[in-house]
Amino acid sequence: MAKEKFFKCAFSHCEHPDKKIPEAEATKINSRYWHKDCYEISQLIQEIVDDWHENVSNTVVMSLLRKTINTIIFDKMNNPKLPKNESDLYAARYLNFAFQYALNHNIPLRHPLGLHYLIDDRQIKEAWKKKEEARLQKEVSKEVDMSESKQTTFTAKKAPTDFDDLFGGVI
């Protein structure tokens, strides 16, 4: 029997135990192996950096921008009710949403440290809550549709017409 291979996650902020991942669950990008959620966090961070560079300022000090993003995701928005890796993924999704919301609604951003104020904005929190409720409602309706899709067969028995039929002809 072949021994299952384990790889070290390529994400430097990986919070999984041992930072090891079985080959069957790994996402391979080029020659590196990632946990699915670690790769998603990495992509969300890169998307924020690219969008900042394109839409806000291309002269920003990238190390300050990345440090601010990492501080928000991995330290500031830590949810003690969730495992660390799930909390980080949720924080990355929220930060990406907040940044996209700010760009779409012309909320002024001039400096990377403004992201700290952005995640505390009441409007953005309400929009995020609406988005999450819609997502959860969609998931629940999908589950209900799946359970309703099973066809139930129903056969009606002949109604009793006299006293003998009522007791199955025993009398």
Protein Blocks (a to p, Z undefined) as FASTA:
>chain_A
ZZddddddfbfkbcbehkiacfklpccehjaccdfklmmmmmmmmmmmmmmmmmmomcbc
fklmmmmmmmmmmmmmpcfkbcfklmmmmmmmmmmmmmmmmmmnopacfbfklmmmmmmp
mklmmmmmmmmmmmmmmmmmmmmmmmmmpccddddddddfbfklmnoomZZ
